[in-house]
Amino acid sequence: MKTFLKALLLVPLSLIVVLLAIANRGPVRLSLDPFSADAPMLSYELPLFLVLFGAVMLGVLIGGIASWLGQSGHRRAGRRYRREARTLRTEVQQTRSHPGGLPALTSSQPR
């Protein structure tokens, strides 16, 4: 079912991308020189669809990096919670292994 839904979404999307590339294959000048409009130092002639796809890929990359940086606090909290759970799991196992008395003190436990 999941494969069918993925195909149902990706086939029309890929068809649209191919049609967009075919319809916009005319050359455009991409200038990287903001000071000289008449004779730019750095300029390239590319098909329009390459410029469009490059801009979309750059936007996805920048958005992914921004999202990853924005979630650093959640990842840090997750690591802290995993360490705490590991410590508590170890304490529970030590308590269960010594049912009649107190567990043996280890270096990680406060005295």
N, CA, C and O atoms as CSV, one atom per row, in Angstrom:
chain,resi,resn,atom,element,x,y,z
A,1,MET,N,N,0.816,-1.189,0.000
A,1,MET,CA,C,0.000,0.000,0.000
A,1,MET,C,C,0.868,1.265,0.000
A,1,MET,O,O,0.577,2.239,-0.695
A,2,LYS,N,N,1.945,1.221,0.803
A,2,LYS,CA,C,2.840,2.373,0.892
A,2,LYS,C,C,3.530,2.616,-0.452
A,2,LYS,O,O,3.700,3.764,-0.864
A,3,THR,N,N,3.925,1.546,-1.129
A,3,THR,CA,C,4.572,1.668,-2.433
A,3,THR,C,C,3.609,2.250,-3.466
A,3,THR,O,O,3.998,3.060,-4.307
A,4,PHE,N,N,2.379,1.838,-3.393
A,4,PHE,CA,C,1.373,2.353,-4.324
A,4,PHE,C,C,1.158,3.848,-4.119
A,4,PHE,O,O,1.089,4.604,-5.088
A,5,LEU,N,N,1.051,4.280,-2.862
A,5,LEU,CA,C,0.852,5.708,-2.580
A,5,LEU,C,C,2.065,6.525,-3.009
A,5,LEU,O,O,1.923,7.637,-3.517
A,6,LYS,N,N,3.266,5.968,-2.801
A,6,LYS,CA,C,4.475,6.661,-3.227
A,6,LYS,C,C,4.498,6.819,-4.749
A,6,LYS,O,O,4.841,7.884,-5.263
A,7,ALA,N,N,4.130,5.755,-5.461
A,7,ALA,CA,C,4.083,5.821,-6.925
A,7,ALA,C,C,2.989,6.776,-7.383
A,7,ALA,O,O,3.164,7.501,-8.362
A,8,LEU,N,N,1.870,6.779,-6.683
A,8,LEU,CA,C,0.757,7.667,-7.033
A,8,LEU,C,C,1.165,9.131,-6.903
A,8,LEU,O,O,0.647,9.982,-7.626
A,9,LEU,N,N,2.072,9.431,-6.005
A,9,LEU,CA,C,2.545,10.795,-5.820
A,9,LEU,C,C,3.729,11.122,-6.732
A,9,LEU,O,O,3.786,12.206,-7.311
A,10,LEU,N,N,4.670,10.187,-6.858
A,10,LEU,CA,C,5.906,10.483,-7.578
A,10,LEU,C,C,5.767,10.458,-9.101
A,10,LEU,O,O,6.462,11.208,-9.787
A,11,VAL,N,N,4.893,9.622,-9.641
A,11,VAL,CA,C,4.746,9.559,-11.105
A,11,VAL,C,C,4.223,10.881,-11.663
A,11,VAL,O,O,4.830,11.406,-12.597
A,12,PRO,N,N,3.129,11.449,-11.144
A,12,PRO,CA,C,2.703,12.756,-11.678
A,12,PRO,C,C,3.716,13.867,-11.413
A,12,PRO,O,O,3.894,14.755,-12.246
A,13,LEU,N,N,4.378,13.823,-10.260
A,13,LEU,CA,C,5.363,14.851,-9.954
A,13,LEU,C,C,6.550,14.784,-10.915
A,13,LEU,O,O,7.026,15.819,-11.382
A,14,SER,N,N,7.027,13.583,-11.212
A,14,SER,CA,C,8.134,13.458,-12.161
A,14,SER,C,C,7.701,13.855,-13.566
A,14,SER,O,O,8.495,14.423,-14.316
A,15,LEU,N,N,6.461,13.568,-13.933
A,15,LEU,CA,C,5.936,13.991,-15.236
A,15,LEU,C,C,5.909,15.520,-15.329
A,15,LEU,O,O,6.252,16.083,-16.368
A,16,ILE,N,N,5.510,16.179,-14.269
A,16,ILE,CA,C,5.480,17.650,-14.246
A,16,ILE,C,C,6.900,18.204,-14.365
A,16,ILE,O,O,7.123,19.177,-15.084
A,17,VAL,N,N,7.861,17.594,-13.666
A,17,VAL,CA,C,9.248,18.063,-13.726
A,17,VAL,C,C,9.811,17.905,-15.137
A,17,VAL,O,O,10.484,18.805,-15.639
A,18,VAL,N,N,9.543,16.780,-15.773
A,18,VAL,CA,C,10.032,16.556,-17.141
A,18,VAL,C,C,9.391,17.551,-18.103
A,18,VAL,O,O,10.079,18.117,-18.953
A,19,LEU,N,N,8.088,17.770,-17.980
A,19,LEU,CA,C,7.416,18.740,-18.849
A,19,LEU,C,C,7.943,20.156,-18.622
A,19,LEU,O,O,8.094,20.918,-19.577
A,20,LEU,N,N,8.221,20.509,-17.387
A,20,LEU,CA,C,8.788,21.825,-17.087
A,20,LEU,C,C,10.168,21.973,-17.723
A,20,LEU,O,O,10.494,23.032,-18.259
A,21,ALA,N,N,10.970,20.927,-17.666
A,21,ALA,CA,C,12.311,20.978,-18.249
A,21,ALA,C,C,12.241,21.103,-19.768
A,21,ALA,O,O,13.028,21.839,-20.364
A,22,ILE,N,N,11.308,20.391,-20.401
A,22,ILE,CA,C,11.179,20.468,-21.861
A,22,ILE,C,C,10.677,21.838,-22.291
A,22,ILE,O,O,11.147,22.386,-23.288
A,23,ALA,N,N,9.731,22.393,-21.552
A,23,ALA,CA,C,9.141,23.685,-21.936
A,23,ALA,C,C,10.095,24.851,-21.686
A,23,ALA,O,O,9.954,25.891,-22.330
A,24,ASN,N,N,11.051,24.717,-20.783
A,24,ASN,CA,C,11.928,25.829,-20.410
A,24,ASN,C,C,13.388,25.512,-20.672
A,24,ASN,O,O,14.234,25.690,-19.795
A,25,ARG,N,N,13.685,25.043,-21.870
A,25,ARG,CA,C,15.072,24.708,-22.175
A,25,ARG,C,C,15.800,25.827,-22.913
A,25,ARG,O,O,16.946,25.641,-23.322
A,26,GLY,N,N,15.177,26.962,-23.091
A,26,GLY,CA,C,15.820,28.109,-23.736
A,26,GLY,C,C,16.919,28.679,-22.856
A,26,GLY,O,O,16.811,28.643,-21.630
A,27,PRO,N,N,17.977,29.206,-23.465
A,27,PRO,CA,C,19.102,29.728,-22.667
A,27,PRO,C,C,18.774,31.071,-22.024
A,27,PRO,O,O,18.113,31.923,-22.619
A,28,VAL,N,N,19.249,31.233,-20.805
A,28,VAL,CA,C,19.166,32.508,-20.090
A,28,VAL,C,C,20.561,32.830,-19.576
A,28,VAL,O,O,21.368,31.933,-19.334
A,29,ARG,N,N,20.833,34.107,-19.412
A,29,ARG,CA,C,22.146,34.520,-18.913
A,29,ARG,C,C,22.057,34.679,-17.400
A,29,ARG,O,O,21.248,35.453,-16.889
A,30,LEU,N,N,22.901,33.935,-16.696
A,30,LEU,CA,C,23.001,34.022,-15.246
A,30,LEU,C,C,24.255,34.827,-14.942
A,30,LEU,O,O,25.369,34.372,-15.201
A,31,SER,N,N,24.075,36.024,-14.391
A,31,SER,CA,C,25.188,36.922,-14.124
A,31,SER,C,C,25.476,36.952,-12.634
A,31,SER,O,O,24.572,37.093,-11.811
A,32,LEU,N,N,26.751,36.816,-12.305
A,32,LEU,CA,C,27.173,36.863,-10.909
A,32,LEU,C,C,27.928,38.147,-10.595
A,32,LEU,O,O,28.603,38.242,-9.570
A,33,ASP,N,N,27.812,39.129,-11.475
A,33,ASP,CA,C,28.480,40.419,-11.296
A,33,ASP,C,C,27.410,41.485,-11.071
A,33,ASP,O,O,26.734,41.873,-12.024
A,34,PRO,N,N,27.236,41.970,-9.844
A,34,PRO,CA,C,26.174,42.939,-9.578
A,34,PRO,C,C,26.497,44.363,-10.033
A,34,PRO,O,O,25.608,45.214,-10.026
A,35,PHE,N,N,27.740,44.650,-10.426
A,35,PHE,CA,C,28.127,46.017,-10.731
A,35,PHE,C,C,28.074,46.363,-12.207
A,35,PHE,O,O,27.888,47.532,-12.546
A,36,SER,N,N,28.230,45.401,-13.090
A,36,SER,CA,C,28.265,45.688,-14.517
A,36,SER,C,C,27.149,44.904,-15.209
A,36,SER,O,O,27.246,43.689,-15.379
A,37,ALA,N,N,26.099,45.606,-15.601
A,37,ALA,CA,C,24.975,44.949,-16.263
A,37,ALA,C,C,25.247,44.735,-17.750
A,37,ALA,O,O,24.737,43.784,-18.342
A,38,ASP,N,N,26.051,45.618,-18.358
A,38,ASP,CA,C,26.308,45.518,-19.789
A,38,ASP,C,C,27.294,44.406,-20.134
A,38,ASP,O,O,27.022,43.596,-21.021
A,39,ALA,N,N,28.430,44.356,-19.449
A,39,ALA,CA,C,29.450,43.347,-19.728
A,39,ALA,C,C,29.906,42.729,-18.404
A,39,ALA,O,O,30.964,43.092,-17.889
A,40,PRO,N,N,29.132,41.810,-17.855
A,40,PRO,CA,C,29.494,41.244,-16.548
A,40,PRO,C,C,30.744,40.364,-16.634
A,40,PRO,O,O,30.987,39.698,-17.640
A,41,MET,N,N,31.516,40.380,-15.566
A,41,MET,CA,C,32.735,39.574,-15.505
A,41,MET,C,C,32.406,38.084,-15.412
A,41,MET,O,O,33.004,37.266,-16.111
A,42,LEU,N,N,31.473,37.745,-14.567
A,42,LEU,CA,C,31.075,36.353,-14.374
A,42,LEU,C,C,29.634,36.174,-14.849
A,42,LEU,O,O,28.691,36.613,-14.191
A,43,SER,N,N,29.487,35.536,-15.980
A,43,SER,CA,C,28.136,35.246,-16.456
A,43,SER,C,C,28.166,33.929,-17.215
A,43,SER,O,O,29.156,33.574,-17.855
A,44,TYR,N,N,27.057,33.223,-17.122
A,44,TYR,CA,C,26.925,31.919,-17.770
A,44,TYR,C,C,25.597,31.870,-18.497
A,44,TYR,O,O,24.608,32.453,-18.053
A,45,GLU,N,N,25.584,31.173,-19.611
A,45,GLU,CA,C,24.329,30.912,-20.302
A,45,GLU,C,C,23.922,29.486,-20.004
A,45,GLU,O,O,24.638,28.539,-20.328
A,46,LEU,N,N,22.769,29.346,-19.385
A,46,LEU,CA,C,22.252,28.040,-18.977
A,46,LEU,C,C,20.809,27.913,-19.423
A,46,LEU,O,O,20.131,28.924,-19.605
A,47,PRO,N,N,20.325,26.693,-19.602
A,47,PRO,CA,C,18.892,26.520,-19.831
A,47,PRO,C,C,18.111,26.960,-18.586
A,47,PRO,O,O,18.580,26.788,-17.461
A,48,LEU,N,N,16.940,27.518,-18.792
A,48,LEU,CA,C,16.146,28.049,-17.691
A,48,LEU,C,C,15.806,26.973,-16.668
A,48,LEU,O,O,15.788,27.246,-15.467
A,49,PHE,N,N,15.536,25.746,-17.130
A,49,PHE,CA,C,15.158,24.714,-16.166
A,49,PHE,C,C,16.301,24.373,-15.215
A,49,PHE,O,O,16.049,23.992,-14.071
A,50,LEU,N,N,17.561,24.501,-15.662
A,50,LEU,CA,C,18.689,24.268,-14.760
A,50,LEU,C,C,18.768,25.342,-13.681
A,50,LEU,O,O,19.086,25.057,-12.526
A,51,VAL,N,N,18.477,26.575,-14.071
A,51,VAL,CA,C,18.469,27.669,-13.097
A,51,VAL,C,C,17.353,27.440,-12.075
A,51,VAL,O,O,17.560,27.613,-10.874
A,52,LEU,N,N,16.172,27.050,-12.558
A,52,LEU,CA,C,15.042,26.799,-11.659
A,52,LEU,C,C,15.333,25.635,-10.710
A,52,LEU,O,O,15.123,25.751,-9.502
A,53,PHE,N,N,15.811,24.522,-11.250
A,53,PHE,CA,C,16.091,23.356,-10.418
A,53,PHE,C,C,17.225,23.643,-9.438
A,53,PHE,O,O,17.191,23.185,-8.296
A,54,GLY,N,N,18.227,24.398,-9.881
A,54,GLY,CA,C,19.321,24.772,-8.980
A,54,GLY,C,C,18.828,25.635,-7.826
A,54,GLY,O,O,19.258,25.463,-6.686
A,55,ALA,N,N,17.923,26.567,-8.127
A,55,ALA,CA,C,17.373,27.418,-7.073
A,55,ALA,C,C,16.544,26.600,-6.085
A,55,ALA,O,O,16.606,26.839,-4.879
A,56,VAL,N,N,15.773,25.642,-6.582
A,56,VAL,CA,C,14.977,24.786,-5.700
A,56,VAL,C,C,15.894,23.933,-4.824
A,56,VAL,O,O,15.663,23.811,-3.621
A,57,MET,N,N,16.935,23.341,-5.420
A,57,MET,CA,C,17.854,22.515,-4.633
A,57,MET,C,C,18.594,23.339,-3.579
A,57,MET,O,O,18.803,22.875,-2.458
A,58,LEU,N,N,18.989,24.565,-3.943
A,58,LEU,CA,C,19.655,25.435,-2.981
A,58,LEU,C,C,18.705,25.793,-1.831
A,58,LEU,O,O,19.124,25.833,-0.674
A,59,GLY,N,N,17.444,26.049,-2.141
A,59,GLY,CA,C,16.451,26.345,-1.106
A,59,GLY,C,C,16.214,25.168,-0.184
A,59,GLY,O,O,16.092,25.341,1.028
A,60,VAL,N,N,16.148,23.966,-0.749
A,60,VAL,CA,C,15.976,22.767,0.081
A,60,VAL,C,C,17.187,22.571,0.983
A,60,VAL,O,O,17.037,22.228,2.156
A,61,LEU,N,N,18.373,22.782,0.451
A,61,LEU,CA,C,19.599,22.634,1.237
A,61,LEU,C,C,19.649,23.649,2.379
A,61,LEU,O,O,19.942,23.282,3.516
A,62,ILE,N,N,19.373,24.897,2.094
A,62,ILE,CA,C,19.405,25.939,3.123
A,62,ILE,C,C,18.316,25.686,4.168
A,62,ILE,O,O,18.556,25.861,5.363
A,63,GLY,N,N,17.130,25.278,3.733
A,63,GLY,CA,C,16.056,24.962,4.680
A,63,GLY,C,C,16.389,23.773,5.556
A,63,GLY,O,O,16.072,23.774,6.745
A,64,GLY,N,N,17.023,22.758,4.989
A,64,GLY,CA,C,17.423,21.593,5.774
A,64,GLY,C,C,18.464,21.939,6.820
A,64,GLY,O,O,18.394,21.471,7.957
A,65,ILE,N,N,19.424,22.753,6.436
A,65,ILE,CA,C,20.456,23.167,7.389
A,65,ILE,C,C,19.848,24.010,8.503
A,65,ILE,O,O,20.190,23.832,9.672
A,66,ALA,N,N,18.945,24.932,8.151
A,66,ALA,CA,C,18.300,25.768,9.162
A,66,ALA,C,C,17.460,24.917,10.111
A,66,ALA,O,O,17.452,25.162,11.317
A,67,SER,N,N,16.763,23.934,9.586
A,67,SER,CA,C,15.950,23.050,10.421
A,67,SER,C,C,16.841,22.224,11.350
A,67,SER,O,O,16.534,22.063,12.531
A,68,TRP,N,N,17.941,21.702,10.812
A,68,TRP,CA,C,18.853,20.900,11.614
A,68,TRP,C,C,19.446,21.732,12.747
A,68,TRP,O,O,19.539,21.259,13.880
A,69,LEU,N,N,19.849,22.973,12.447
A,69,LEU,CA,C,20.401,23.845,13.480
A,69,LEU,C,C,19.342,24.234,14.510
A,69,LEU,O,O,19.647,24.369,15.695
A,70,GLY,N,N,18.109,24.412,14.067
A,70,GLY,CA,C,17.030,24.784,14.978
A,70,GLY,C,C,16.628,23.670,15.924
A,70,GLY,O,O,16.055,23.938,16.980
A,71,GLN,N,N,16.913,22.432,15.573
A,71,GLN,CA,C,16.523,21.295,16.405
A,71,GLN,C,C,17.651,20.814,17.308
A,71,GLN,O,O,17.526,19.758,17.927
A,72,SER,N,N,18.731,21.549,17.397
A,72,SER,CA,C,19.874,21.093,18.194
A,72,SER,C,C,19.516,20.953,19.669
A,72,SER,O,O,20.039,20.064,20.341
A,73,GLY,N,N,18.644,21.802,20.184
A,73,GLY,CA,C,18.228,21.695,21.581
A,73,GLY,C,C,17.475,20.405,21.851
A,73,GLY,O,O,17.651,19.793,22.905
A,74,HIS,N,N,16.637,19.987,20.909
A,74,HIS,CA,C,15.896,18.739,21.070
A,74,HIS,C,C,16.839,17.536,21.033
A,74,HIS,O,O,16.666,16.590,21.802
A,75,ARG,N,N,17.821,17.565,20.158
A,75,ARG,CA,C,18.782,16.465,20.097
A,75,ARG,C,C,19.609,16.393,21.377
A,75,ARG,O,O,19.889,15.305,21.880
A,76,ARG,N,N,20.001,17.560,21.903
A,76,ARG,CA,C,20.770,17.605,23.143
A,76,ARG,C,C,19.949,17.035,24.303
A,76,ARG,O,O,20.470,16.269,25.113
A,77,ALA,N,N,18.666,17.407,24.384
A,77,ALA,CA,C,17.797,16.880,25.445
A,77,ALA,C,C,17.620,15.368,25.285
A,77,ALA,O,O,17.593,14.641,26.278
A,78,GLY,N,N,17.502,14.897,24.058
A,78,GLY,CA,C,17.370,13.460,23.821
A,78,GLY,C,C,18.591,12.700,24.296
A,78,GLY,O,O,18.460,11.627,24.886
A,79,ARG,N,N,19.781,13.239,24.049
A,79,ARG,CA,C,21.002,12.578,24.536
A,79,ARG,C,C,21.035,12.551,26.060
A,79,ARG,O,O,21.424,11.551,26.664
A,80,ARG,N,N,20.624,13.658,26.676
A,80,ARG,CA,C,20.609,13.717,28.136
A,80,ARG,C,C,19.616,12.692,28.705
A,80,ARG,O,O,19.917,12.013,29.687
A,81,TYR,N,N,18.441,12.583,28.089
A,81,TYR,CA,C,17.440,11.624,28.563
A,81,TYR,C,C,17.896,10.185,28.360
A,81,TYR,O,O,17.598,9.322,29.185
A,82,ARG,N,N,18.617,9.914,27.268
A,82,ARG,CA,C,19.137,8.558,27.056
A,82,ARG,C,C,20.183,8.199,28.110
A,82,ARG,O,O,20.200,7.078,28.618
A,83,ARG,N,N,21.063,9.164,28.439
A,83,ARG,CA,C,22.057,8.910,29.486
A,83,ARG,C,C,21.371,8.652,30.826
A,83,ARG,O,O,21.753,7.740,31.561
A,84,GLU,N,N,20.362,9.457,31.138
A,84,GLU,CA,C,19.639,9.283,32.400
A,84,GLU,C,C,18.920,7.936,32.436
A,84,GLU,O,O,18.923,7.260,33.465
A,85,ALA,N,N,18.312,7.545,31.334
A,85,ALA,CA,C,17.624,6.252,31.277
A,85,ALA,C,C,18.619,5.106,31.438
A,85,ALA,O,O,18.318,4.115,32.104
A,86,ARG,N,N,19.800,5.229,30.835
A,86,ARG,CA,C,20.818,4.195,30.971
A,86,ARG,C,C,21.265,4.070,32.427
A,86,ARG,O,O,21.436,2.962,32.935
A,87,THR,N,N,21.452,5.205,33.092
A,87,THR,CA,C,21.852,5.190,34.503
A,87,THR,C,C,20.768,4.551,35.362
A,87,THR,O,O,21.057,3.718,36.221
A,88,LEU,N,N,19.518,4.945,35.126
A,88,LEU,CA,C,18.420,4.382,35.915
A,88,LEU,C,C,18.246,2.891,35.651
A,88,LEU,O,O,17.941,2.133,36.572
A,89,ARG,N,N,18.434,2.462,34.409
A,89,ARG,CA,C,18.328,1.042,34.072
A,89,ARG,C,C,19.402,0.239,34.809
A,89,ARG,O,O,19.141,-0.860,35.299
A,90,THR,N,N,20.598,0.795,34.881
A,90,THR,CA,C,21.686,0.127,35.598
A,90,THR,C,C,21.366,0.027,37.088
A,90,THR,O,O,21.609,-1.009,37.708
A,91,GLU,N,N,20.822,1.095,37.661
A,91,GLU,CA,C,20.462,1.063,39.078
A,91,GLU,C,C,19.368,0.037,39.358
A,91,GLU,O,O,19.417,-0.658,40.372
A,92,VAL,N,N,18.384,-0.062,38.469
A,92,VAL,CA,C,17.312,-1.040,38.648
A,92,VAL,C,C,17.874,-2.451,38.576
A,92,VAL,O,O,17.499,-3.304,39.380
A,93,GLN,N,N,18.754,-2.710,37.641
A,93,GLN,CA,C,19.349,-4.043,37.532
A,93,GLN,C,C,20.173,-4.383,38.772
A,93,GLN,O,O,20.156,-5.527,39.226
A,94,GLN,N,N,20.886,-3.415,39.321
A,94,GLN,CA,C,21.662,-3.657,40.532
A,94,GLN,C,C,20.742,-3.920,41.714
A,94,GLN,O,O,21.034,-4.782,42.544
A,95,THR,N,N,19.641,-3.195,41.803
A,95,THR,CA,C,18.681,-3.397,42.887
A,95,THR,C,C,18.033,-4.773,42.777
A,95,THR,O,O,17.839,-5.435,43.796
A,96,ARG,N,N,17.701,-5.211,41.592
A,96,ARG,CA,C,17.088,-6.527,41.401
A,96,ARG,C,C,18.074,-7.649,41.673
A,96,ARG,O,O,17.666,-8.732,42.093
A,97,SER,N,N,19.353,-7.420,41.446
A,97,SER,CA,C,20.334,-8.471,41.687
A,97,SER,C,C,20.645,-8.619,43.180
A,97,SER,O,O,21.197,-9.638,43.595
A,98,HIS,N,N,20.303,-7.631,43.975
A,98,HIS,CA,C,20.485,-7.683,45.433
A,98,HIS,C,C,19.126,-7.485,46.098
A,98,HIS,O,O,18.875,-6.407,46.636
A,99,PRO,N,N,18.239,-8.484,46.084
A,99,PRO,CA,C,16.880,-8.269,46.571
A,99,PRO,C,C,16.785,-8.056,48.069
A,99,PRO,O,O,15.885,-7.344,48.513
A,100,GLY,N,N,17.655,-8.629,48.860
A,100,GLY,CA,C,17.518,-8.528,50.305
A,100,GLY,C,C,18.139,-7.280,50.898
A,100,GLY,O,O,17.746,-6.846,51.980
A,101,GLY,N,N,19.075,-6.717,50.225
A,101,GLY,CA,C,19.782,-5.590,50.813
A,101,GLY,C,C,19.944,-4.462,49.829
A,101,GLY,O,O,19.316,-4.424,48.770
A,102,LEU,N,N,20.792,-3.559,50.205
A,102,LEU,CA,C,21.076,-2.423,49.344
A,102,LEU,C,C,22.042,-2.848,48.250
A,102,LEU,O,O,22.870,-3.733,48.468
A,103,PRO,N,N,21.951,-2.238,47.088
A,103,PRO,CA,C,22.890,-2.573,46.019
A,103,PRO,C,C,24.290,-2.102,46.374
A,103,PRO,O,O,24.479,-1.169,47.155
A,104,ALA,N,N,25.244,-2.764,45.790
A,104,ALA,CA,C,26.633,-2.377,46.020
A,104,ALA,C,C,26.877,-1.005,45.419
A,104,ALA,O,O,26.382,-0.688,44.337
A,105,LEU,N,N,27.648,-0.196,46.136
A,105,LEU,CA,C,27.928,1.154,45.644
A,105,LEU,C,C,28.960,1.067,44.528
A,105,LEU,O,O,29.949,0.341,44.625
A,106,THR,N,N,28.703,1.827,43.463
A,106,THR,CA,C,29.652,1.905,42.368
A,106,THR,C,C,30.186,3.330,42.309
A,106,THR,O,O,29.743,4.204,43.053
A,107,SER,N,N,31.118,3.545,41.437
A,107,SER,CA,C,31.721,4.873,41.333
A,107,SER,C,C,30.758,5.900,40.772
A,107,SER,O,O,30.961,7.098,40.968
A,108,SER,N,N,29.695,5.457,40.067
A,108,SER,CA,C,28.777,6.413,39.466
A,108,SER,C,C,27.711,6.876,40.463
A,108,SER,O,O,27.022,7.865,40.211
A,109,GLN,N,N,27.567,6.166,41.600
A,109,GLN,CA,C,26.560,6.538,42.573
A,109,GLN,C,C,27.151,7.493,43.601
A,109,GLN,O,O,28.297,7.321,44.017
A,110,PRO,N,N,26.377,8.503,44.017
A,110,PRO,CA,C,26.893,9.436,45.052
A,110,PRO,C,C,26.955,8.734,46.401
A,110,PRO,O,O,26.179,7.820,46.680
A,111,ARG,N,N,27.864,9.167,47.206
A,111,ARG,CA,C,28.021,8.560,48.538
A,111,ARG,C,C,27.476,9.451,49.608
A,111,ARG,O,O,27.524,9.101,50.787
